[in-house]
Amino acid sequence: MSDKTKLIRTIYLYLFSLVGLVLVIIAGVRFIDMGLKAWVFTEADNYTYEYVRQPVMMDEKGVEIEQITEAEAQVQNDKRITQQRQRDAASASAQLIIGLPLYLYHWRIASKKREEA
């Protein structure tokens, strides 16, 4: 192999090791963020909305249409938070599943090449 080819291969290996390591770090940060929001800063995901109460809605017969209660709104908010956490966990897991093998494989090859040189 020529020196130019060796240099390109070395750059490739270190570059992809770096990409894998960055993915692992980002996934780790996202998991830590989720854990902190779930157990330490429990109010971080709770959103409060300021709004003017809507007028009572009536159907054609003049019967009041049931509107969402505060308890139902809280249930919907909790469900939304759970769904968001699951999306975050899925995304962070995917980054970890891709990033860790990418990093380990390329770093191992780069280390072997460095030892041989």
PyMOL commands that set and color helices and strands:
alter all, ss='L'
color gray80, all
select helices_A, chain A and resi 3-40+70-116
alter helices_A, ss='H'
color red, helices_A
deselect
rebuild
show_as cartoon
